[in-house]
Amino acid sequence: MKKNQYSPESLMMSYGYKASDHQGAVKCPLFQTSTFAFHSASEGKAFFELAYGLREPEAGEEMGMIYSRVNNPNLELAEKRLALWDKADGAAFFASGMAAISTMMFTFLRPNDILLFGSPVYGGTDHFIHHVLPDFGIRTLMFTSLDSEKEILQRLEDTFPGEQPSLIYIETPGNPTNNLIDIEMCARLRNEFVSGRKDCLLAVDNTFLGPVFQRPLEHGADLVVYSATKFISGHSDVIAGACAGRNETIGRLKAMRTFLGSMLDPHSCWLVMRSLETLQIRMERQDASARKVAEYVAQHPKVESVHFLGYLRDDDPQKQIFKKQCLSSGSMISFNIKGGEKEAFRFLDNLTLFKLAVSLGSTESLAEHPATMTHVDVSEEDRQKLGILPNLVRLSIGLEDPEDLIQAVESAFGKV
């Protein structure tokens, strides 16, 4: 097997790094510096010309280090390794998931442009779309996993006759209900909108399953977006975001990142590289444990319904999407407890071992109440439409013994 055919989990230990260049250090050192010294004034000139896109690089020429807001060895190495997972040309890390989303949207949307977005999405994303983008003259139109390709096109024509969106943005699986949106269907929509007059990109938030259990670029997406705080970092000690995609697209993102100052700092990049080394083994263990916990929750008499990708019925249209674009069911479980907010709170307040906290994808198991926490700012009308109800509980399964987690869930149900 040739070296460039190694799988990503093997390359996470060494790709892009030569120990001999750093006094034999097996792990990449932390470059905790704000700026970098040039060998000469002409070298500094060349680097800045490339950084600002004033000319194309000559054969074999690469831009060197300038300033940690522009580039940093830890930042570039983390980006190279993340790109391997998504089979992307390149990647860009940001100071948070929302920094990645906001930088991406401000890069590819202008005043009077249209954003076509699938819902549900993370509550912070929902707020940004509904309450920030309109202040910049950006128009938005929502669809859900229940809408067909034809219905989406008709709604767009009814709302904005004769116009096309500049960006399609979806989150799949959707937070917090695990709803799936067909990436290939959205890619067809993107192709429908692309014309000589205007470009249109498809961006997919892949936080719940990626990059191990879903690869949106393989299904036609232009950009993959992550809250890298979650599975990618996976230890609840880093706030980070990321995007991956084609070189031209990532290049535009990095240019905007430079001037918004939304890049990830060197120390956080160093921690992300640590986490990428165990990404697959963590996600596989969490996935296996979630199946056991979901099986227990699904049969409990105090549960109305379970939203878990491993329990989709064969006659459910979502099952066909799952089989097409998902490699496994992941470790996120949502369920509706019988009753309402009171019963959900009682369950959460009596849940041991799980931490009652927002976020997800970490080594520890977490539990939260979406309707009053992560998605509290979503309109009441949309919460009802999207199933973010007062009796909905969301669990993120970590690395604890699954039997212990089941025991904790069983005990909490006993107090409801």
N, C-alpha and C positions, 0 to 999 in steps of 0.2 A: 504493500500500500504506500502510495506517495504521501509525503508529509502534508500537502495541501488537501488531502482527502481525509485527514483526521476529523473526527466528530468534534463539535463545539465543546463538549464537556472535557475532552482531552486538551484542546487548545487553550482553555481558560487558564491553565497553569503557566504557560510560557509564551503564547502568541505575542509577537511584536516587541519582545524584550530579550536583550542579550546580557546575561550576567557578567560576561567578561568586560562589558563597557562600564560596569559599576562596581569595580573591585571585587567581583565574584559574588555579590549579594544575590541570593536565590530569589528573593522577592524584590519587586521594584521599590526603590526608596521613595520616601515622601518628599516631593519638591515644594516645600513650603516657602515659596518666594513670590514676590509680587512682580518682579521684572527680571529680564535676562540681559546679560552683557553681550554686545556684538563683537566679533573679531575685528571688524573695521567699519568705517562709515559707509563704504560701498555695500557691505553686506546688510547693514541696517536699511539702507535705501531699497535694496532688492526685496527684503522681507516685507517692507511696508507696501511696495508696489503690488506684490502678490496678495497681501492681506486686504487691500482696498480694491482688488480686481482691476488695476490700471493696465495690466498686461497679462498675457498668458505665460505660464512657466515654460522655460526652455527645456529641451530634452534632458530628462534626469534631474531637473531642478526641483527642490522642495522648499517650502517656506519653513524657516527655522523659528525658534522661540522668540517672542517679542515681549509679551506682557500677559499676566495670567488672566486678564479679562478677555484676551484674544485666544491664547493657547497656553498649554501647560503639559509637560510630559505625562503626568497622572491623568489629566483630562483626555488627552489623545489616546492613551493606551486603553483606558476604560471604554472609549467610544469604538475603537477597533475591535475589541472583544465582544461588545454587545452586538455589533453589526454581524458577527459570525452567526449568532443564534437565528437572526431573521433573514440570513442570506442577503443582506443589504449591502449596497456599495459603501455606505457610511452611516454614522450615527452621531447624535449630538446630545450631550447631557446638560441638564438645567438645574436650577436651584430648588425646584419642587415640581410636582406634577402639574400644578396650575401655572407655573412659569413656562413649562413646555407647551401647554395648551394655549395660553394667552400669546406667547411669542409666535407660535405656529399660526394662530388666527390673524394676528396683526401682520404677519408676513404675506399671507395669501388673500387677505380681504381688504378692500378699500371702501370708502364711503359710497353708499348706494349699491354696493354689492349684496348678493343674496347668499346666506348660509342655509343650506338644507341639512337638517340634523335629525338623527334618530334618537328616540327616547325610550326608556329612561337612561339618564346619564348620572354620573356623580353629582351630588348637590351643589358643589362649588362650580362645576362646569355649567349646570343649569342656571345658576345665578349669573355667571359671566355672560352667558348667551342672552338671557332675558333682560338683564339690568345694566350691563356694561357696553356690549356691542351697539345697542340702539343709540347710546350717547355719541357714538362715532359715526352715526348714519348708516350702520350696517343692518340690513333687514334679514329676518329669520323666518324659517318655516319648519315646523316639526312634523315628523311622522313616527309611527311605532312599528313594532315587529308584526302587528296584525295587518298592516297595510300592504297591499300588493304593489308590484311595479307600476301597473296601470293606474291604480288609485293615487299613487304618489305623483305621477306625471299629471294626472287630471287636477289634483289639488294645487300643484304648482301653477298650472295654466289658469286655474280659477283665481288664484291669489295674485299672481304676477304675470298677466297675459303677455305672451311673446318674449318673456325674459328667461334667462338661464342663471343657475347658481354658479358661483366661483369656487365654492368648496362644499363637499359633502362630508359630514362628520358623523360617525357612529361609534357607539361603545357596545361591544359585543364580546362576551355576555354583558348584559346591562346591569348596572348597580342600582338597586339591591336585589332584583327579582330573577336574575339569571336569564332574562329574555334574550333570545338569539335573533340577530338580523343577518340576512344572507349577504355576505360580502360580495359574492359574484354578481348578485342582482344589483347591488349598489355600483359595482364596476360597470355594468351595462348602462346604468343611468348616467354615470360619468361620461361614458363614451357617447351617449345620446346628446350630452350638453356641450361636449368639446366642439369648437368650431374655429374658423379662421378669425372670428371676431374676438373670441374670449376663451381662455383656458379654464379648465375645471379639474380640481384634484379631489381624490378620495382619501380621507384620513380615518384610521381605525384605532380607537383606544382599546388596547389589548391587555389591560392591566390584570383582569381576572384570570386569564389562562396563559398569558405569554410570559416569556417567549418559548416555553417548553411545549405547551399543549395546543398552540394555535399560531399559524404563520400567515398573517393577512396578506403580505406581499405576494405570496404564492397564489392567492385568489384574486389578484387584480388591484389591491390597494396601492396607492402611491406613497403613503406615509403610515408608519406605525407609531403610536403614541403610548407612553407609559407613565404612570406614577411609579417611578423606580423606588420610591419609599417602600413599596409593597414587596412582592416576591423577589424582585431583582436584588434589593438590598437585604430584606428578609429578617432583620434582627431588631427592628424598632429603634435603631440608633442613628439613622440617616434620613434626611429629607432630600428627595431628589426626583427629577423627571427626566424623560428621554424621548427622542424621536429617532427613527431609522428609516432609510429609504434610498433613493437614487442620489448620486453625487450632486447633480445640479440642484435638486430640491433641498438636500441637506446643506449645500453651500449657501443657498439663500437664507435658510434658517439661521445658520451660524453668523451670517452678516448682520441679521437683525439682532441676534443674541448679543453680539459685541456692543451694540449701541444701546440696548436695553439693560445691559449688565446682568443678564439672567443666567449666566453660566454657573456650573457647579464648581465649588471650591476644591483645591487639590486634596485636602484631607478627606473630604467626603468621597472623592473619586477613588482614593486609595482604599477606603472602606468598601466601596462598591466592587472593586476588583477582588477583594477578599471574598465577598459574597457570591460573585459570579462563579467562583471555583466550586461552590456547593449547590448551585442553583438547581440542577437537575435532580440530585439526590434528595434535596429538601422537598421539592414540589412533588416528586413521586411518592415520598412517604406521606406527605399531607393529603395527597389524592387518595391513597389507600385507606388512610384513617377516616377521611370524610365519608367514604362509602359505608363504612361500618356505623358511623354516627348517624348518617342519613337514614340508613335502614332501620335503626332503632326509633328515630324521630317519626318516620313515616307511619309506623304501626301503632304509635301511641294514641290512646283514645282521646287525649286532650288536644290533639292536633287536627286542624281542618284540612290543610293542604301543605305540601312540601314543594319547594322550588329548588330542585337539584338536577343538574344535567344528566346524572346517571339514572334518573327515574322518568325520563320522557317516554310516553307511550308510543308504540309503533305506528298508531294512526294519527299521531300529533305531527302537524307540518314542521314543528320545531325539531323533531327527531331527524328528519331528512337533512335539515341544515346542519345539525350536530354531526351527522355521519360524514357530511361533505367537508366541513371546515375545522372540526375539532378533533384533536388526537386523544383527549381524555376529558373527564368531567370536572376536574379541578377540585378545589377544597373549600368552595364557598357554598353555604347552605342557608336558605331562607325558608321560613315556615310561618303559617298563620296559626296562632294558638286560638283555641275556642274562647270566645269572649271578645274583649276589646283592649284598650290601653291599660286598664287596671290589671288584667290578667297577664299581659305582656310584661308590665313592670314588676309584678310579683315574681314571675319566673326569673327575670333578669336579676332582681335584688337577692334572690336566693341561690343564684348560680355560682358555685365554687369552682376553683381551678381555672375557669375562663376569667379573663380580665374584662371588666365592663368598660370598654373603651372603643373609640372609633379607630379606623385604619383596618388593615387586613394583610394577609400574606406573610405574617411574621412567624418566628419559631414558637411563640406562645399563642394559645387560642384566645380569640377575642369575641365579644358579643356586644351587640348594640341594638337600638330601637330606631330604625331609619326615619320614621315619620316625624319624630321629635328631635332627632339628632342630625345625621348627615344630610337628610333631605327635608329639613324643617322649612327651608325657604322656598321649596317647590310649591306652586300654587295648589290650593285645596282641590281645585278641579282636575289638575294634572295628576295629583296623588291618587285620586279616586280612579281616574282613567288608567293609570299605570299600575295599579295594585299596591301602592305604597300605603297600606291601611294601618289603622291604629293597633291591630293585633299581629302585625308583621314583626318578626324577630330575625336578625341576621347573625349568623355564626361564621367565623373564620377559623378553620381547623389548623392547629399548629402541630408540633412534634411530640406532644405528650402521648402517653400510652392511650390508644383509642378506647380501651375498656375503662380506663379511669375517666375519660371524658364522658362516656356513656353513663357511668355511675353518677357523675356530677349533674348531667342533664336529668337523669331519672329522679334524683333528689330534689331538684328545682321544680320539676313537674308535680312532685308530691306536696309542694307548698302552695300550689295554685288552687 
